């Protein structure tokens, strides 16, 4: 049992010594190296029409949904 404990302890110490010598460096941002292809551009909002048959009136209605923002843009109106 003492041999196993000693071996595990030595292994842990060896690994800690080995990994403390490693260093990690992060890249720094240099704006002069930024290419023009990474510029921000505006895009059109994606919209989708939804249709339903109104159960109370029996008439077809439509409503506009913004896929981009996740909100209704209009109320139900006759199609």
C-alpha positions in Angstrom: 0.0 0.0 0.0 2.9 2.4 0.8 4.4 1.7 -2.6 1.2 2.6 -4.4 0.8 5.7 -2.4 4.4 6.8 -3.0 4.1 6.1 -6.7 0.9 8.1 -7.1 2.4 11.0 -5.1 5.5 11.0 -7.3 3.4 10.9 -10.4 1.3 13.8 -9.3 4.4 15.9 -8.4 6.0 15.0 -11.7 2.9 16.1 -13.7 2.6 19.3 -11.7 6.2 20.2 -12.4 5.8 19.3 -16.0 2.6 21.4 -16.6 3.7 24.5 -14.6 6.4 25.1 -17.1 3.9 25.4 -20.0 2.6 28.8 -20.8 -0.3 29.8 -22.9 -0.2 33.1 -24.9 -3.3 34.7 -26.5 -3.2 36.5 -29.9 -3.4 40.2 -29.8 -5.8 42.2 -32.0 -4.0 44.4 -34.6 -6.5 46.7 -36.4 -4.0 47.3 -39.2 -4.2 43.7 -40.2 -8.0 43.7 -40.6 -9.1 43.1 -44.1 -11.9 45.0 -45.8 -13.8 41.7 -46.4 -14.7 41.6 -42.7 -16.6 44.8 -42.6 -20.1 45.0 -41.2 -23.0 45.2 -43.6 -26.7 45.7 -43.1 -29.1 43.1 -44.2 -32.8 43.1 -44.9 -35.3 41.9 -42.3 -36.7 38.4 -43.1 -40.5 38.4 -43.0 -43.1 35.7 -43.5 -46.9 35.8 -44.1 -49.0 33.4 -42.1 -52.6 32.5 -43.1 -55.5 31.1 -41.1 -59.2 30.5 -41.5 -60.9 32.5 -38.7 -63.1 30.1 -36.8 -65.6 32.8 -35.8 -66.2 34.5 -39.2 -65.1 31.6 -41.5 -63.0 34.1 -43.5 -59.3 33.7 -44.5 -56.9 36.1 -42.6 -53.2 36.9 -42.8 -50.6 38.2 -40.4 -46.9 39.3 -41.0 -44.2 37.6 -38.8 -40.6 39.0 -38.5 -38.3 36.0 -38.7 -35.4 38.2 -37.8 -36.8 39.7 -34.7 -39.2 37.0 -33.7 -42.3 39.3 -33.4 -45.6 39.9 -35.1 -45.5 43.0 -37.3 -49.2 43.2 -38.1 -52.5 42.1 -36.6 -54.8 39.6 -38.3 -56.4 41.2 -41.4 -58.6 39.9 -44.2 -56.6 38.1 -46.9 
